[in-house]
């Protein structure tokens, strides 16, 4: 029997099982094909652009025992992750926990939106980005390790590029269709947001400066400044990079100062946001009199277009306060609220122009869930819920609210 060797993938760090007689090995985690070398000098001298090289030293029976343990643990991890896929599965060969920050990106080049989300490997707590197909939840790629979990990280996308920012200080650019790192740069000031002008990504820094970012090298070029960050005008110098989700400090929705707008009645407005600088503005809040039932609405600067309770029925069974998350796509707005008791999350769909309700669907959640994020594309509403470091990602049809697939805990 050949003594298999344990080695790490040079791209993502996953443990590989290598036959010592083999000249190539394929990583089942990230899909990278590496050549196998028995010479340390050959491994060091790999040509630029050539496939990565793994050096496999000679070893004895101890390597075989260690590998048996690794393989056994790997099989357990594979089973655990595979059980988490209701459809698809794809790269379900590593036990990764979904921890949040979903954004849209075309991860397979078919012109349709997929989803990229932050994940960690339990016990290691190193954050990766992972792409799932919007159509069926199939795993598409996993990035190399980016940073230690627990550090502040945000993710945004522009066409062809996924941008990850760690603590506002380190910017990493990844190819949207492969997850491969293109560059890692440190801007002169902490980053507040990733923006874009056309298809060109820009960084908005804490001193209100804008920097154009080369999508291949990450090189930064001064591109002016924004005198006042909030509110941004309906047609700003740049739009916040796409995430298609409501967020008070990020995403494609931007918080506006309500005192500049006409007063709304019947709704206690907590947040007013715009979407890519376009009208109408979205209002999130709760009833201004009586129980604080979650409410939603749309407006211009001069007048309120419509308002509505988010719950279609049993409004008093909703957790009081504004909707926990909302998203806009293709003239539709989606809002989520929690049921009292924490056993269910409901997502409702409205037309943005006139507030016509299309559907409302209920999703079971764990009572310990602490966060909810909605991200919407033309075809799918992606619903992320989190209970500690064991998040779950689900896709609903924008047309009917039907559950399409689910990944995670």
C-alpha positions, 0 to 999 in steps of 0.5 A: 500500500502506498503511503499517502502524504499530508500537505497543505494547498498553496492556494487556500491552506486546505489539507490534501492527501497526496499519493507519492507517485502522483505528479499532480494533486487537485484541491477539492476545497478551492479547485486549484491544481498543483504539481507535486515536487520531490525536490525543494529546489524545484518547488522554490523555483516555480515559474511566475504564472505556472501552477503552484508546486507542493514539496513532498518530503520523504516520510515514514509510518508516522505520516500515515497515522497522522494522515488517517486522523486527518482523513477521518476528521475530513470525512466528518467535516464533509458529512456535516457540511453536506447535510447543511445543503438542501440543494446543490452542495458543490464545494461542500468538502470543508466544514465552514460556518457562515458568519455574515456580510452577504453581497451580490456578485456574478461568480460564474460569469453568466450575467446573473447575480450570485452571493458571496459571504464571509465564512470561518473554519471552526476551531481555526477562526480564519475568515474566508469569502465563499461564493454560492450560486444564486440559482441553486446554492451550489458552492462555487469558490472559496478564497484563501484565508483573509484575516482572523475572525473577530476583526472588523471586515466589510465586503463590497463588489463592483463588476468583476471584483470583490473587495474586502476591507479589514478594520478599514485599513487593509484592502484586498481585491479578489477576482469575482469569478475565481476568488483569487486574490489580485491585490492587497493594498493599504490606503493612506487613511481608513476606508469608510465605504467602497464606491464606484463611478461607472464600473470604476471602484473608488474608496471613500476614506475617513477624511472624506477623500476619494481614491480611484482603485485599479481593478488589476493592481489595486493602485490608488489615484486621488479622485477628489473629495466629498464635502459632506458625506450625509446626506449625499445628493440624489446624483452624487459623484459616486454611488456606494458599491453594490450590495443591494441591501439596507444598511446604516453604514454601508451597502448600496443604501445610504442613510439620509438626514430626515430633518431635510425632508417633509414630515411623515404622519402615522409612522415614526421614521427611524431610517430614511435611505436612498438606493444608488442615489435614486428616488424614491427614498425608503423609510423604515420605522414603526407606528407613531401611535400605540404598539410599535408595529414595524412599518415601511414606506417610500417618499420623495423629499417633498411628500410621502408616497405610501406607508404600510405595516410590514406584517400582513396579519397579526401585526401585534405578534411582531417584535416592536420596532423598525424592520430588522432588514430591508433590500431593494431590487428591480423596483421591489422592496423586501422587509423582514421582521421577527415574530414575538418569541423568536421562533420565526422570521417573516419577509414581505414584498412590496412594489417600491412605487406604490407599496402594493403587497405581493407576498409574505413568507415565514421562515423558521429560525433559532430563538438565539438568532441575533442578526438578519440581513437581506440582499436582493437581486432581480430573481432572488431574495437572499436571507441571512440569519445568524446564531453565533458563528453558525449562520444560515443562508436561504434564497427566496424567489422574488416572484413568489417568495418560495424557498429555493435553497438553503445552506448552513446551520 
